[in-house]
Each structure stands twice: as structure tokens, then as C-alpha cells.
Amino acid sequence: MVKKFSFVSYSARFYGVNRAPAKYPCECYTFLMSLETFPNPQPGRDYEIAIRCPEFTSVCPKTGLPDFGEIRITYTPDRHCIELKSLKYYLVDFRTKGIFYEAVTNQILDDLVRACAPRRMTVVGDFTARGGISTAVTASYVKGSSG
């Protein structure tokens, strides 16, 4: 049985795109995307799933120029695993979203944790150099820990 979840994410203003205002300040707007999961075939075993998206793109909320990078997701599933086709479309949806590196990395982690409730998960956003500076953002989650 495949479960479908819809989540609201937060992104900054992108010219030519209309969005409803979000609940957070700093020019935040909402957009809807869907993630699917499937039952973990080995829920009694700890094993790690590593996913790479080497062609991730989003939009700089300050300049409107494209940002390029790699998203790496590593997780230990509990009862559900992330369905990869829906993850691909979820990540592609960021191509038109004005969002900072730190926000997009944490938003991906929050949405994926909400979708599959893993035992633990790490999302790394490794972004290419812009103006001579490259940035890597790491966000982590461990089930049962606060923060």
C-alpha cells in the first residue's frame, strides 16, 4: 500500500509566480508538493538507504539566478521508505522556488521525516561555488531526540 502525503513548504518571492503568504516572515510563500512512501520490506532490521540528487537546482531569493548543487539523503527507515519517483518530482519542484541553501536543506529534511518517520536521517545540501564561495549545509534527525 502506497501512502501519499502533501506538505506545505516555504519559499521566498520569485518574480512572476504568485503564492499565498506563509505563516513565517521574510517574504515567505507557500507551495504544495507530494511525497509517497511504501512499507519497509525489513522493518526489524537497521539498514541504511543513501540517495543522491547530483543535479539539484533552486533559485536564489535575492537575485533570482539559479543555484546548483547536490542533495544527499541518508536514512534508516522505520515502517516506511521513500518512493523515489515522487522524491524526484518533489526535488524538481524546487527549480522554480526562491529559497536559501539553509532553508531548502532543512525543508527537505522536515518534509521527508514527516513523510516516512525514519529512525534517523541526514540531508546534505552541497552547493556549487558562487562568487568563489561554496556552501555545504547538513541537517540531521534522530527519532526520539529533541531538537
N, C-alpha and C positions, 0 to 999 in steps of 0.2 A: 504494500500500500504506500503510495507516494503522498507525502504531506506537502501542502502549499502554504506558504506564509507570505504576507505582504507587509512591507515595512516602510516607514517614512524616514527619509534621510534628510540631512540639512546641507544646503549648499549656498554659496554666495551668489549675488546678482551676476547674470550673464546676459549681455545685451541681446535683445531680440527674442528672449524667452520669458514668458510670463509664468509666474508661480505664486501660489498663495503664501503669505507671510508665515514663517515658522514661529515657534514659541521662544526662540532664543534671539538676542540682538545681533548686531554686526552684520546687517544686510543678509540675513539668513532666509532661505526659502525652502519649501518642501518639494520633494518629488517622490513618486511611488515606484517601487521595484519589487520583483517577486523572486523568492528563492524556494527551491524544492529540496526535500530530503527523502531518504529511503531507509528502511530498517537496517541496522548494523548486522551483518551476517555472523559476526563473532562477538556479541556483547559481553561475554565473560572474559575476554582476553584484552589486555592492553597492547595496542599496536598503533603505529604512527602513520598518518597519511600526510604526504607532502605534495603540495600543489604549487606550480609556478605559472605566473602570467607575465611572460617577458615583454609583452607589448602593451602594457597598461598606459592609458592616456587619460588625462583630465585637462581642465582649463585653469590657468592662473586667474584667481578672482581679482587681482589688481590690474593686470594688463590685458586679460582676455586671450593671451597667447597659449598655445598647447604646452602641457607638461608631459614628459615621457618618463617612464620608469618600469620597474619590475615589482610585482606584488608576489610575495612568497607566503603561503599559508601552510602551517604545520599544525596538525591537531591529533589528539587521541579521542576517537569517538566514544560516546556512551551508548545510547539506544538508537541514534540516528546518524547517518552520514550525509554529506552534502552531495546533491546530484550535480554533476559537472556541467551539463548543458545550461541549466538555469544559472549556475555560477558564472559561466562565460557571458551570458546575456546581462546579468547583474553588473559585472565589471565593465562591459562595453558601454553600459548606460552612463558611466562617469565621463565619457568622451565629450559630452556637452555640458558638464557641470563645472561651474566655477567653485573650486574648493581647495583649501590649503593642504599641503602634504600631511601635516599632523592630523588635520580633521579627517581626511579621507582614510588614512590608515586606521584610526580609531573607529570611524564609522563602519568600515568593513568588518573589523573585529566585533563590534557590538551587534551588527546585523547577523553575522554568522553564528555567534554564540546564541542569540535569540532563536535562530532557526533550528540549530541541531543540538544545543545544550551539551557540548563536549566535556570530557573530563578535564582537558586543558587545550589551549590553543594559543598560537603566536602568529601574528601577522606582521610582516616586514614590508615596508614601502621603501624601495631603493631607487631613488630618483636620479636621473642623469644631470650632469652639470649644467648649470645656467649661470652665466657671469663668472665662471671659474669656480663655482661652489657646488658640490654635490651634497645631497642630503639622504640619510637613511633614517627612517622612523620605525621603531619596534614597539608594538603593543601586545601585551600578554594577558591571558586569563587562565585561572586555575579554579575549577569548581570547588565551592565551599570556602574559598578565601574571600575576604572583604577587600574592596578597593578595586 
